[in-house]
Amino acid sequence: MKLLVDTSALLALAFRDDRHHEAAAAFVRAHPHARLVLSELILAEVATRVRARAGAQRAVAVARSLFESRRYELLFLDPDIVRGGLDVMARFSDKRLSLTDCTSFELMNRLGLDSAFAFDTDFRDCGYRMVP
C-alpha cells in the first residue's frame, strides 16, 4: 500500500496530545509495510509547526527521522507539479487550500494515488479517500 502522508498525520504522530494521535499510531502499527510519500512542502510544514510548538531540536529530530526512515519516501516537486498545484488551487478557488495541499493533490494524481493518510478534511472535500 502506498499513500501520501499529510502534515496532519505526521503532526498527530509527533505529538501524543494531538486529538488524532491514537488513531494515527494505530494505523501505522496496523500497516507496517505501508509506504508513505511526502513532498518537501509537507516536510517544511511539519518542521515549521513542530519548531513553533516544541523547539528547534525537536523539529530537527522529526525531520531527520522522516529522511532516514525506510517507511517514508520524500519526493521533491518539479516545476510541472507546482504549476499543476496552482491549477488545482484555481479549480478549487471556493476552498481555502494551501499550496502544499494543492501540490499534494497534483502529486497524488500523477502517482495514481487515491488515498492519503490524513486528518485534514480538505482531502475528502476534494475527492480523495482519507485513512485511517
C-alpha positions in Angstrom: 0.0 0.0 0.0 1.3 3.4 -1.0 -0.3 6.6 0.4 0.5 10.3 0.5 1.1 11.3 4.1 -0.2 14.7 5.1 1.2 17.2 7.6 -1.9 16.5 9.8 -1.0 12.8 10.1 2.7 13.5 10.8 1.8 16.0 13.5 -0.6 13.5 15.0 2.2 11.0 15.2 4.7 13.6 16.6 2.5 14.8 19.5 0.9 12.5 22.0 -1.6 15.2 23.0 -2.8 15.6 19.4 -6.5 14.6 19.2 -5.7 12.2 16.3 -2.5 10.7 17.9 -4.1 7.3 18.9 -5.8 6.8 15.5 -2.6 7.7 13.7 -0.4 5.5 15.8 -2.9 2.6 15.5 -2.9 3.0 11.7 0.9 2.9 11.5 1.1 -0.2 13.7 -1.6 -2.0 11.7 0.1 -1.2 8.4 3.8 -1.8 8.9 4.6 -2.2 5.2 2.7 0.9 4.0 4.9 3.2 2.0 4.2 6.9 2.9 5.0 9.5 0.3 5.6 13.2 1.2 6.9 16.2 -0.6 9.4 18.7 0.6 6.5 21.2 1.2 4.9 18.7 3.6 8.3 18.3 5.3 8.6 22.0 5.6 5.2 22.4 7.1 5.9 19.7 9.7 9.3 21.1 10.7 7.9 24.6 11.0 4.9 23.5 13.1 7.0 21.3 15.3 9.5 24.1 15.7 6.8 26.5 16.8 5.4 24.1 19.3 8.3 22.1 20.7 11.5 23.9 19.6 14.2 23.6 17.0 15.8 20.4 18.4 12.5 18.5 18.2 11.8 19.9 14.7 15.2 18.7 13.5 14.8 15.3 15.1 11.3 14.8 13.5 12.6 16.0 10.1 15.7 13.8 10.2 13.6 10.7 11.2 11.5 11.2 8.1 14.6 11.4 6.0 16.2 8.3 7.5 13.1 6.1 7.7 12.5 3.5 5.0 8.8 3.9 5.6 8.7 7.4 4.2 9.6 8.4 0.7 10.5 12.1 0.3 9.8 13.4 -3.2 11.0 16.8 -4.4 8.5 18.6 -6.6 9.4 19.7 -10.0 8.1 22.9 -11.6 5.4 21.0 -13.5 3.9 19.6 -10.3 4.0 23.1 -8.7 2.3 24.5 -11.8 -0.3 21.7 -11.6 -0.8 22.6 -7.9 -1.5 26.2 -8.9 -4.1 24.9 -11.4 -5.7 22.8 -8.6 -5.8 25.9 -6.4 -7.6 27.9 -9.2 -10.0 25.0 -9.8 -10.9 24.8 -6.1 -11.0 28.6 -5.5 -14.0 28.2 -3.3 -11.9 26.3 -0.7 -9.1 27.7 1.5 -6.4 25.3 0.3 -2.7 25.9 0.9 -0.2 25.4 -1.9 1.0 22.4 0.0 -2.4 20.8 -0.2 -2.8 21.6 -3.9 0.6 20.2 -4.8 -0.2 17.2 -2.7 -3.3 16.6 -4.8 -1.4 17.1 -8.0 1.3 14.7 -6.8 -1.3 12.1 -5.9 -2.8 12.4 -9.3 0.5 11.9 -11.0 1.4 8.9 -8.8 -2.0 7.3 -9.3 -2.8 7.5 -5.5 -6.4 7.9 -4.5 -5.8 7.8 -0.7 -4.0 9.9 1.9 -3.0 9.2 5.5 -4.5 12.5 6.7 -6.8 14.1 9.1 -7.3 17.3 7.0 -10.8 17.0 5.6 -9.7 19.1 2.5 -8.6 15.8 1.1 -12.1 14.3 1.3 -13.7 17.5 0.2 -11.6 17.5 -3.0 -12.4 13.9 -3.8 -9.7 11.8 -2.2 -10.0 9.0 0.3 -8.6 9.5 3.8 -7.3 6.9 6.1 -7.5 5.9 8.8 
